[in-house]
Amino acid sequence: MRAKLLFVLLALAMCLSASAQSTALVFELYSDTPVVTHSSRFADWDGYYTDPGAVFYHDGMFHMFRNGFRVWPGSVQIGYLTSPDGFTWTEVSEEPVLLSEQVPFTDLAALASSALVMDDGTWVLYFYTWNNSTPPAAEIGRATADDPLGPWTIDPEPVLTYGSAGSWDSAHVDAPSVIRIDDGYAMYYGGSTEEWLTQSIGMATSPDGITWTKAADPILVSDDDNYRYHQPRVERTDDGYVMVFRMVPVSGGQMGLGIATSDDGAHWTLSSEQPVWTRANMPRRNGFWFTATAYHDDTLFLYIESGSRSTDIYAASAPLAD
């Protein structure tokens, strides 16, 4: 009996320890000043707003495909930067490497959201569209190149589109986050119904990154109906999967960021029912919008679009090692 009790206590301690680890992810803002700024000239392609789009670590460097635009809703162009440490960024080209007008299945905007390099050296960029429709339906597309500066070849059709009437993603699929898994690729994406009455996070899998199969149901849905979940950013770490995602209050107000963890990439556990990052974490308590993440050296990097009348990109990080 004593041995059995000792085993139960040990198991309980291990559970508490695991729970503590899952909730211990705390981001620290790198600086009160942005790490990437929009252009000071309004006439430029990024003359008013910029967001971090897609960020990842590859071959000794951090890579960012950022979105730049002058008005929203409006045409969005995609620029390319690199960094040796995730905080100090260099614009590789002053001109964008991909234009919204090059995407055949949007009449307004295409926004970078996830990127990776395949085993054969091909660069792959996943983006989502924003159209001049009511509501503005969104789909997910793919572009490839031999070099990050292009030229980029855009798939003629979306690789993932919204679901049928009555489904949980019947109006929009957007903000994809694509990672490698053991037998191919996994895509995490935001899905919503008409007028964004509900927003949840879904998952699709693919053997080649081109042909995708959706899971039937969303993998992350708010239980208390107080929030809409959106914009997943997923990283596969040495200890499992971590997701940073947008939490939008149903009653209105500024969004926050939540964190969820998973052992298998399909079943997720919230670290907290409440946002772990809000505008109170930003300089001057400014609002924030699109985010991106990158994982390297047991550290999760977070990139945040923020500002008052225009937007720039800020950086934060959180250690994942015990």
C-alpha positions as CSV (number, residue, x, y, z in Angstrom):
1,M,0.0,0.0,0.0
2,R,2.8,2.4,0.9
3,A,4.5,1.7,-2.4
4,K,1.3,2.3,-4.2
5,L,0.7,5.6,-2.5
6,L,4.3,6.6,-3.2
7,F,3.7,5.8,-6.9
8,V,0.5,7.9,-7.0
9,L,2.2,10.8,-5.4
10,L,5.1,10.6,-7.8
11,A,2.7,10.5,-10.8
12,L,0.9,13.5,-9.4
13,A,4.1,15.4,-9.0
14,M,5.0,14.5,-12.6
15,C,1.7,15.8,-13.8
16,L,2.0,19.0,-11.9
17,S,5.5,19.4,-13.2
18,A,4.3,18.9,-16.8
19,S,1.5,21.4,-16.2
20,A,4.0,23.9,-14.8
21,Q,6.2,23.5,-17.9
22,S,3.2,24.0,-20.2
23,T,2.3,27.3,-18.5
24,A,5.8,28.6,-18.0
25,L,6.3,30.0,-21.5
26,V,6.8,33.7,-20.9
27,F,7.7,36.1,-23.7
28,E,10.0,39.0,-23.0
29,L,9.9,42.0,-25.4
30,Y,13.3,42.5,-27.0
31,S,13.1,46.3,-27.2
32,D,10.7,49.1,-27.0
33,T,11.6,50.0,-30.5
34,P,10.7,47.9,-33.6
35,V,13.2,45.5,-35.2
36,V,11.7,46.2,-38.7
37,T,10.0,49.4,-39.7
38,H,7.7,50.4,-42.5
39,S,9.0,52.9,-45.1
40,S,9.1,56.6,-44.1
41,R,7.8,57.4,-47.6
42,F,4.1,56.8,-48.1
43,A,4.5,56.2,-51.8
44,D,6.6,53.1,-51.2
45,W,5.1,49.7,-51.3
46,D,5.4,49.5,-47.5
47,G,4.7,53.1,-46.9
48,Y,2.3,52.8,-43.9
49,Y,2.0,49.2,-42.6
50,T,4.1,46.1,-42.3
51,D,3.6,42.8,-40.6
52,P,6.0,39.9,-40.1
53,G,4.2,37.5,-42.5
54,A,6.4,34.3,-42.5
55,V,9.5,33.8,-40.4
56,F,11.6,30.7,-40.0
57,Y,15.2,29.6,-39.2
58,H,17.2,27.8,-42.0
59,D,20.8,27.2,-42.7
60,G,22.3,29.4,-40.0
61,M,20.0,32.4,-40.6
62,F,16.5,33.7,-39.8
63,H,14.4,34.5,-42.8
64,M,11.4,36.8,-43.0
65,F,8.9,37.3,-45.8
66,R,7.1,40.4,-44.5
67,N,3.9,42.0,-45.8
68,G,3.9,45.7,-46.7
69,F,1.0,47.9,-47.7
70,R,-0.2,51.5,-47.7
71,V,-3.9,51.0,-47.0
72,W,-6.1,48.2,-45.7
73,P,-8.0,46.6,-47.3
74,G,-5.6,47.1,-50.2
75,S,-2.9,45.5,-52.3
76,V,-0.1,43.8,-50.3
77,Q,3.4,43.2,-51.4
78,I,5.9,40.8,-49.9
79,G,9.5,41.7,-49.0
80,Y,12.5,39.5,-47.9
81,L,14.9,40.0,-44.9
82,T,17.5,38.0,-43.1
83,S,18.9,38.0,-39.6
84,P,21.8,36.2,-37.8
85,D,20.1,36.4,-34.4
86,G,16.4,36.9,-34.9
87,F,16.6,40.5,-33.7
88,T,18.8,42.4,-36.1
89,W,17.3,42.4,-39.6
90,T,18.7,43.3,-43.0
91,E,16.5,44.0,-46.0
92,V,18.0,41.9,-48.8
93,S,16.1,43.7,-51.5
94,E,14.5,47.1,-51.4
95,E,11.8,45.9,-53.8
96,P,9.2,43.3,-53.0
97,V,9.9,39.7,-54.2
98,L,6.2,38.9,-54.7
99,L,3.3,41.1,-55.7
100,S,-0.4,40.5,-55.0
101,E,-1.2,41.2,-58.6
102,Q,0.8,38.1,-59.6
103,V,-1.7,35.8,-57.8
104,P,-4.4,34.7,-60.3
105,F,-7.0,33.9,-57.7
106,T,-7.3,37.2,-55.8
107,D,-8.5,40.6,-56.9
108,L,-7.0,42.5,-54.0
109,A,-4.3,41.0,-51.7
110,A,-2.1,38.1,-51.0
111,L,-0.4,38.0,-47.6
112,A,2.7,35.8,-46.7
113,S,2.0,33.6,-43.8
114,S,4.4,30.6,-43.7
115,A,7.6,29.5,-45.4
116,L,10.0,26.6,-45.5
117,V,12.8,25.0,-47.7
118,M,12.2,21.5,-49.0
119,D,14.9,18.8,-49.1
120,D,15.7,19.5,-52.7
121,G,16.4,23.2,-52.0
122,T,13.1,24.6,-53.2
123,W,11.8,27.6,-51.3
124,V,8.1,27.4,-50.6
125,L,5.9,30.3,-49.5
126,Y,2.3,29.8,-48.3
127,F,0.0,32.9,-48.4
128,Y,-3.6,33.7,-48.0
129,T,-5.8,35.9,-50.2
130,W,-8.2,38.7,-49.4
131,N,-10.8,39.5,-52.1
132,N,-13.1,42.3,-53.0
133,S,-16.2,40.3,-52.1
134,T,-18.8,40.6,-49.3
135,P,-17.8,39.0,-47.1
136,P,-14.1,39.0,-48.3
137,A,-13.6,35.3,-48.8
138,A,-10.1,34.0,-48.2
139,E,-8.2,31.0,-49.6
140,I,-4.7,29.6,-49.1
141,G,-2.1,29.6,-52.0
142,R,1.4,28.4,-52.5
143,A,4.5,29.8,-54.4
144,T,7.9,28.2,-55.1
145,A,11.3,29.5,-56.1
146,D,14.9,28.3,-56.4
147,D,16.0,31.4,-54.5
148,P,14.2,33.5,-51.9
149,L,14.6,36.6,-54.1
150,G,12.7,34.8,-56.9
151,P,11.4,34.6,-59.4
152,W,8.5,32.9,-57.7
153,T,6.1,30.5,-59.4
154,I,2.6,30.7,-58.1
155,D,0.4,27.6,-58.2
156,P,-2.5,28.4,-60.5
157,E,-5.2,27.4,-58.0
158,P,-5.4,27.6,-54.2
159,V,-4.1,24.6,-52.3
160,L,-6.7,25.0,-49.6
161,T,-10.1,26.6,-49.9
162,Y,-13.1,27.2,-47.6
163,G,-15.6,24.5,-46.8
164,S,-19.1,23.9,-48.0
165,A,-22.2,25.8,-46.6
166,G,-22.8,25.0,-43.0
167,S,-19.2,23.9,-42.3
168,W,-17.1,25.5,-39.6
169,D,-14.8,27.1,-42.3
170,S,-17.5,27.9,-44.8
171,A,-16.3,31.4,-45.6
172,H,-12.6,31.7,-44.9
173,V,-9.5,29.7,-44.6
174,D,-6.5,31.9,-43.9
175,A,-3.2,32.5,-41.9
176,P,-1.6,29.1,-42.6
177,S,1.3,27.8,-40.5
178,V,3.0,24.9,-42.3
179,I,5.5,22.6,-40.6
180,R,7.2,19.3,-41.4
181,I,5.9,16.1,-39.8
182,D,7.2,12.6,-39.9
183,D,5.2,11.6,-43.0
184,G,4.9,14.9,-44.8
185,Y,3.6,18.3,-43.8
186,A,0.9,19.7,-41.5
187,M,-0.9,22.9,-42.0
188,Y,-2.7,24.8,-39.2
189,Y,-5.0,27.5,-40.4
190,G,-7.8,29.8,-39.3
191,G,-11.3,29.0,-40.4
192,S,-14.5,31.0,-40.1
193,T,-18.1,31.2,-41.1
194,E,-19.8,34.2,-42.8
195,E,-19.2,37.5,-41.1
196,W,-16.8,35.8,-38.7
197,L,-19.6,34.7,-36.5
198,T,-17.4,31.8,-35.4
199,Q,-13.6,31.4,-35.8
200,S,-11.7,28.3,-35.0
201,I,-8.4,26.6,-35.8
202,G,-8.2,23.7,-38.2
203,M,-5.5,21.3,-39.4
204,A,-4.8,19.7,-42.8
205,T,-2.1,17.2,-43.8
206,S,-0.2,16.6,-47.0
207,P,2.5,14.1,-48.2
208,D,4.0,16.7,-50.6
209,G,2.9,20.2,-49.4
210,I,0.7,20.5,-52.5
211,T,-2.3,18.2,-52.0
212,W,-4.0,18.7,-48.6
213,T,-6.6,16.7,-46.6
214,K,-8.5,18.6,-44.0
215,A,-9.4,17.2,-40.6
216,A,-13.1,17.0,-40.4
217,D,-13.4,19.2,-37.3
218,P,-11.4,22.1,-35.9
219,I,-8.6,21.2,-33.5
220,L,-8.9,24.2,-31.3
221,V,-12.2,25.9,-30.4
222,S,-13.0,28.2,-27.5
223,D,-15.0,26.3,-24.8
224,D,-16.5,29.3,-23.1
225,D,-17.7,31.2,-26.2
226,N,-15.9,34.3,-24.9
227,Y,-13.3,34.2,-27.6
228,R,-12.8,33.4,-31.2
229,Y,-9.6,31.6,-32.0
230,H,-7.6,32.5,-35.1
231,Q,-4.2,32.9,-36.7
232,P,-2.3,29.8,-35.4
233,R,1.5,30.0,-35.4
234,V,2.9,26.5,-34.8
235,E,6.5,25.3,-34.1
236,R,7.7,21.7,-33.7
237,T,10.2,21.7,-30.9
238,D,12.4,19.1,-29.3
239,D,9.7,18.5,-26.6
240,G,6.6,18.6,-28.7
241,Y,4.5,21.2,-30.5
242,V,3.8,24.8,-29.4
243,M,1.1,27.0,-30.9
244,V,0.7,30.8,-30.4
245,F,-2.7,31.9,-31.6
246,R,-5.0,34.9,-31.7
247,M,-7.8,35.2,-29.1
248,V,-10.4,37.7,-30.2
249,P,-13.1,38.7,-27.6
250,V,-16.6,37.9,-28.9
251,S,-17.9,41.0,-27.2
252,G,-15.4,43.2,-29.0
253,G,-12.2,44.8,-27.8
254,Q,-8.5,44.2,-28.4
255,M,-7.2,40.8,-29.2
256,G,-4.7,38.8,-27.1
257,L,-2.5,35.8,-27.7
258,G,-2.9,32.4,-26.3
259,I,-0.6,29.4,-26.1
260,A,-1.4,25.7,-26.6
261,T,0.8,22.7,-26.5
262,S,0.6,19.2,-28.1
263,D,2.5,15.9,-28.0
264,D,1.3,14.8,-31.4
265,G,0.4,18.0,-33.3
266,A,-3.3,17.0,-33.4
267,H,-4.5,17.1,-29.9
268,W,-4.0,20.4,-28.1
269,T,-4.1,21.7,-24.5
270,L,-4.5,25.3,-23.6
271,S,-1.8,26.8,-21.3
272,S,-4.4,29.3,-20.0
273,E,-8.0,30.2,-20.6
274,Q,-7.0,33.8,-20.7
275,P,-4.6,35.6,-23.1
276,V,-0.9,35.4,-22.1
277,W,0.0,38.5,-24.2
278,T,-2.1,41.6,-24.5
279,R,-1.6,45.2,-25.6
280,A,-0.3,45.9,-22.0
281,N,2.8,44.0,-23.1
282,M,3.4,46.4,-26.0
283,P,5.3,49.7,-25.9
284,R,2.9,52.5,-25.1
285,R,0.1,49.8,-24.9
286,N,-0.3,50.0,-28.6
287,G,-2.7,47.6,-30.3
288,F,-1.2,44.7,-32.3
289,W,-2.4,42.5,-35.2
290,F,-0.5,39.9,-37.3
291,T,2.1,37.8,-35.6
292,A,4.7,35.2,-36.7
293,T,6.9,32.8,-34.8
294,A,10.3,31.0,-35.3
295,Y,12.0,28.3,-33.3
296,H,15.8,28.0,-32.9
297,D,18.2,26.9,-30.1
298,D,15.4,26.0,-27.6
299,T,14.0,29.5,-28.0
300,L,10.6,30.5,-29.4
301,F,10.8,33.9,-31.2
302,L,7.6,36.0,-31.5
303,Y,7.2,38.8,-34.1
304,I,4.3,41.3,-33.7
305,E,2.8,43.9,-35.9
306,S,2.0,46.9,-33.7
307,G,1.5,50.6,-33.9
308,S,-1.0,53.4,-33.5
309,R,-1.5,55.1,-36.9
310,S,1.0,53.0,-38.8
311,T,2.6,49.6,-38.0
312,D,6.1,48.2,-37.5
313,I,7.4,44.8,-36.4
314,Y,8.5,44.1,-32.8
315,A,10.2,41.1,-31.4
316,A,10.0,39.0,-28.2
317,S,11.4,35.6,-27.2
318,A,10.8,32.9,-24.7
319,P,13.2,30.1,-23.7
320,L,11.7,26.6,-24.0
321,A,14.5,24.6,-22.3
322,D,14.0,23.4,-18.8
